[in-house]
């Protein structure tokens, strides 16, 4: 017979724990939700920051190229005005542009061609000036100096290069501005959504989390008010369900104990009532205020009670000659020991004299809750 890897009881407990999450799991779930809300904002912020840094580097590169080309133009204008070689003083700017990744092959070819044209033009003009006016005129007719527009060619080459770099610089600036606008718009939108979600989670989630605990607290307050049949509802959370089950079991035990106690009190009360009614002497049971609760037939005949005797205060029915008994009944709460007191009662011209035996009935905390009054030695006398 094959044995399973896990007992069925463990499988059942695991399933119940999975179906009934714990309060700790709920709190962790709240933190995970907040993290999932904040994490996209953080990732998007890092992404846009990285792209903005890359675009800023690209903008710095295009700006450096633009400044280097302006240096080339300034150097070329100075060389043309002073008659220096075209490439004189351009090596640092050319090296910088090369390091910045700009292709200068076509431009350098134009500059070198212009330098050759400048040299030929200079040599030709020098030969014309050395032979005198007539020889120069003759030489100009025989071999005139060729005028090559090398100045315009070099300026146009650098101008086209500058225009290209200016276009790329403007494009980089536009891309950076657009990226900044997109970043601002998207981040603000996501920040607003994140704020709304976080506000919702911080206002609604604690309420939903504390609502089961509030129900249990409400049940505890009802039980504190004296209701023993109240039960705390289950909340589908492990810790709170354990608390609710423990509270319900406790209340069930208290309710059962209270029922047994009431039944026992009722049984004892019935026994006491039966004993009082069976006494040969007039007898009654009173509460702490001397109000009648139970009395036998002899007691009712002495006081001429009808059917409305229950609840009457005996201390108000006694004659003036029963001041000691009236005082004892008024101070019934302080009476801890049985006592005997004389009394007198006048009814229909008949005066009853006798002695009253008072036996205190102790309740919870050894406090007097009532008393048994027995009238002994009754004798009649005409008033």
C-alpha positions in Angstrom: 0.0 0.0 0.0 1.5 3.3 -1.1 1.8 6.1 1.5 1.1 9.7 0.4 3.8 12.2 0.9 1.6 14.5 3.0 -1.3 13.5 5.2 -4.8 14.5 4.2 -5.1 16.6 7.4 -2.0 18.7 6.3 -3.4 19.1 2.8 -6.7 20.3 4.2 -5.0 22.7 6.5 -2.8 24.0 3.7 -5.9 24.5 1.5 -7.8 26.4 4.3 -4.8 28.6 4.9 -4.6 29.4 1.2 -8.4 30.1 1.0 -8.3 32.2 4.2 -5.4 34.6 4.1 -3.8 36.0 7.2 -3.8 39.6 8.4 0.0 39.7 7.8 -0.6 38.6 4.2 -3.2 41.4 3.8 -0.7 44.0 5.0 2.0 42.6 2.7 -0.5 42.7 -0.2 -1.1 46.4 0.5 2.6 47.2 0.4 3.0 45.2 -2.8 0.1 47.1 -4.4 1.7 50.4 -3.4 5.0 49.2 -4.7 3.5 48.1 -8.0 1.9 51.5 -8.3 5.1 53.5 -7.5 7.5 51.2 -9.4 6.3 52.2 -12.9 6.7 55.9 -12.0 10.2 55.2 -10.8 11.1 53.1 -13.9 9.7 55.8 -16.2 11.6 58.5 -14.4 14.9 56.6 -14.7 14.2 55.9 -18.4 13.4 59.5 -19.2 16.4 60.7 -17.1 18.7 58.4 -19.1 17.3 59.5 -22.4 17.6 63.2 -21.5 21.2 62.7 -20.5 21.9 60.9 -23.8 20.2 63.7 -25.7 22.1 66.3 -23.7 25.4 64.6 -24.6 24.3 64.6 -28.3 23.4 68.3 -28.1 26.8 69.1 -26.5 28.5 67.2 -29.3 26.6 69.1 -32.1 27.3 72.4 -30.3 31.0 71.6 -30.2 31.0 70.7 -33.9 29.2 74.0 -34.7 31.7 76.0 -32.7 34.7 74.2 -34.4 33.3 75.0 -37.9 32.9 78.7 -36.9 36.6 78.6 -35.9 37.4 77.1 -39.3 35.5 79.9 -41.1 37.3 82.6 -39.0 40.7 81.0 -39.7 39.9 80.8 -43.5 38.7 84.4 -43.7 41.9 85.5 -41.9 44.1 83.5 -44.3 42.3 84.8 -47.4 42.7 88.4 -46.2 46.4 88.1 -45.2 47.4 85.9 -48.1 48.4 83.0 -45.9 48.0 79.4 -47.1 44.4 78.2 -46.9 45.1 75.4 -44.4 47.3 77.5 -42.2 46.2 77.3 -38.5 43.3 75.0 -39.3 44.9 71.8 -37.9 43.5 72.1 -34.3 39.9 72.7 -35.5 40.2 69.9 -38.1 41.6 67.5 -35.5 38.8 68.4 -33.1 36.1 67.9 -35.7 37.7 64.5 -36.6 37.6 63.5 -32.9 34.0 64.6 -32.8 33.1 62.1 -35.5 32.5 64.6 -38.4 33.5 63.5 -41.9 35.7 66.2 -43.4 37.1 64.3 -46.4 35.2 66.3 -49.1 35.8 69.6 -47.4 39.6 68.9 -47.0 39.8 68.0 -50.7 38.2 71.3 -51.6 40.6 73.2 -49.2 43.6 71.4 -50.7 42.5 72.1 -54.2 41.9 75.8 -53.3 45.4 75.9 -51.8 46.9 74.6 -55.1 44.9 77.2 -57.0 46.1 80.0 -54.6 49.7 79.0 -55.1 49.4 79.0 -58.9 47.7 82.4 -58.8 50.3 83.8 -56.5 53.1 82.5 -58.8 51.5 83.9 -61.9 51.0 87.3 -60.4 54.6 87.3 -59.2 56.0 86.6 -62.6 53.9 89.3 -64.2 55.1 91.9 -61.6 58.9 91.0 -62.1 59.1 91.6 -65.9 58.1 95.2 -66.1 55.0 96.8 -67.5 55.6 95.9 -71.2 56.8 92.4 -70.4 53.9 91.9 -68.1 51.5 93.1 -70.8 53.2 90.7 -73.3 53.2 87.9 -70.9 49.5 88.4 -70.1 48.8 88.2 -73.9 50.9 85.0 -74.3 50.1 83.2 -71.0 47.4 85.0 -69.0 47.0 84.0 -65.3 44.0 81.8 -64.9 41.5 83.2 -62.3 40.1 80.3 -60.3 37.3 81.1 -57.8 39.0 79.3 -55.0 38.0 81.8 -52.4 34.3 81.3 -53.1 34.7 77.6 -53.3 36.3 77.3 -49.8 33.7 79.6 -48.2 30.9 77.7 -49.8 32.3 74.4 -48.6 32.6 75.6 -45.1 29.2 77.3 -45.3 27.5 74.1 -46.5 29.3 72.2 -43.7 28.1 74.9 -41.2 24.5 74.6 -42.5 24.6 70.9 -42.1 25.8 71.2 -38.5 23.3 73.9 -37.8 20.5 71.7 -39.1 21.7 68.8 -36.9 22.1 71.1 -33.9 18.5 72.4 -34.4 17.3 68.8 -34.8 19.0 67.8 -31.6 17.5 70.7 -29.7 14.1 69.9 -31.1 14.4 66.3 -30.1 15.6 67.3 -26.6 12.7 69.8 -26.2 10.2 67.1 -27.4 11.6 64.5 -25.1 11.5 67.0 -22.2 7.8 67.8 -23.0 6.9 64.1 -23.3 8.8 63.3 -20.1 7.0 66.2 -18.2 3.6 65.3 -19.6 3.9 61.5 -19.0 5.5 61.9 -15.6 2.8 64.4 -14.4 0.1 62.2 -15.7 1.5 59.1 -14.1 2.2 61.0 -10.9 -1.4 62.2 -10.7 -2.7 58.6 -11.3 -0.2 57.3 -8.7 -1.3 59.9 -6.2 -5.0 59.0 -6.8 -4.3 55.3 -6.4 -2.2 55.8 -3.3 -4.8 58.1 -1.8 -7.5 55.4 -2.5 -5.3 52.7 -1.0 -4.5 54.7 2.1 -8.2 55.7 2.7 -10.1 52.6 1.6 -7.7 49.8 2.4 -7.3 50.5 6.1 -11.1 50.8 6.4 -11.6 47.4 4.7 -8.8 45.9 6.8 -10.2 47.3 10.1 -13.8 46.6 9.3 -13.7 42.9 10.4 -11.9 44.0 13.6 -14.6 46.6 14.1 -17.3 43.9 13.9 -15.5 41.8 16.5 -15.2 44.9 18.7 -18.9 45.6 18.3 -19.7 42.1 19.4 -17.4 42.5 22.4 -19.3 45.8 23.4 -22.6 44.0 23.0 -21.4 41.2 25.3 -20.1 43.8 27.7 -23.6 45.2 27.8 -25.0 41.9 29.1 -26.0 40.0 25.9 -24.7 36.5 26.2 -26.2 35.3 22.9 -24.0 37.6 20.8 -21.4 36.0 18.5 -18.6 37.5 16.5 -18.7 37.0 12.8 -15.9 35.3 10.9 -13.8 37.6 8.8 -12.0 35.3 6.4 -8.7 36.3 8.0 -6.7 33.7 10.0 -5.8 35.8 13.0 -9.2 37.5 13.3 -11.1 34.3 12.7 -9.1 32.6 15.5 -10.0 35.6 17.8 -13.6 35.4 16.8 -13.8 31.6 17.3 -12.1 32.0 20.7 -14.6 34.8 21.6 -17.6 32.7 20.4 -16.4 29.7 22.4 -16.0 31.8 25.5 -19.4 33.4 25.1 -21.0 30.0 24.5 -19.4 28.7 27.8 -20.6 31.8 29.7 -24.0 31.4 28.2 -24.1 27.8 29.2 -22.9 28.5 32.7 -25.4 31.3 33.0 -28.2 29.0 31.9 -27.2 26.4 34.4 -26.9 29.1 37.1 -30.4 30.4 36.3 -31.8 26.9 36.4 -30.2 26.3 39.7 -31.4 29.6 41.1 -34.9 28.8 39.8 -34.8 25.4 41.4 -33.6 26.7 44.7 -36.2 29.4 44.5 -38.9 26.9 43.9 -37.7 24.8 46.8 -37.6 27.9 49.1 -41.1 29.0 48.0 -42.4 25.5 48.6 -40.9 25.4 52.1 -42.3 28.8 52.9 -45.8 27.8 51.8 -45.5 24.7 54.0 -44.6 26.4 57.2 -47.4 26.4 59.8 -46.6 29.9 60.9 -47.2 33.0 58.7 -44.1 33.5 56.6 -43.0 35.5 53.6 -39.9 36.1 51.4 -38.9 39.8 50.9 -36.3 41.5 48.8 -33.8 44.1 50.0 -36.5 46.8 50.1 -38.9 44.7 52.2 -41.2 44.2 49.1 -43.1 40.9 49.3 -42.1 38.3 46.8 -43.6 35.0 48.3 -45.9 34.5 51.2 -48.0 31.6 52.5 -51.7 31.6 53.2 -51.3 32.3 56.9 -49.3 35.5 56.2 -52.0 36.7 53.7 -54.8 36.1 56.3 -52.9 38.1 59.0 -52.5 41.1 56.7 -55.8 40.6 55.0 -54.2 40.5 51.5 -56.2 39.9 48.4 -54.7 39.0 45.0 -52.6 42.2 44.8 -50.2 41.5 47.6 -47.1 40.9 45.5 -44.7 43.8 45.5 -46.1 45.6 48.6 -43.6 46.9 51.1 -44.2 45.3 54.5 -42.5 48.2 56.4 -45.4 50.5 55.3 -48.1 48.0 56.6 -46.9 47.7 60.2 -48.4 49.5 63.1 -46.8 52.1 65.2 -45.9 49.6 67.8 -43.6 47.8 65.4 -41.0 50.5 65.1 -38.2 48.0 65.9 -39.3 45.6 63.2 -39.8 48.5 60.7 -36.3 49.7 61.5 -34.9 46.2 61.0 -36.6 45.9 57.6 -35.4 49.4 56.5 -31.9 48.4 57.5 -32.2 44.9 55.9 -29.0 45.4 53.8 -26.9 45.7 56.9 -28.3 42.7 58.6 -26.0 39.7 58.3 -27.3 37.6 61.1 -30.8 36.3 61.9 -32.7 38.5 64.4 -36.0 38.4 66.4 -38.1 41.6 66.8 -41.6 42.2 68.4 -44.3 43.6 66.2 -48.0 44.6 66.3 -50.6 44.9 63.6 -54.2 46.2 63.7 -56.7 44.8 61.3 -60.5 45.3 61.5 -60.4 46.1 65.1 -58.2 43.1 65.9 -54.7 43.7 67.1 -52.1 41.0 66.4 -49.0 40.8 68.7 -46.1 38.5 68.3 -42.4 38.2 67.3 -40.9 38.3 63.9 -37.9 36.2 63.0 -35.8 37.6 60.1 -33.4 35.3 58.4 -31.2 37.1 55.8 -30.7 35.6 52.3 -27.2 36.2 51.1 -26.5 36.7 47.4 -23.3 37.2 45.4 -20.4 38.7 47.3 -21.9 37.7 50.7 -24.3 40.7 50.4 -27.9 40.6 51.7 -30.2 40.1 48.7 -33.4 39.5 50.8 -34.8 37.9 53.9 -37.3 35.2 55.1 -39.8 36.6 57.6 -41.6 34.2 60.0 -44.3 35.5 62.4 -44.3 33.4 65.6 -46.4 33.5 68.8 -49.3 35.4 67.3 -52.0 36.4 69.7 -55.1 38.5 69.2 -56.4 41.3 71.3 -59.3 43.7 70.8 -58.3 47.3 70.1 
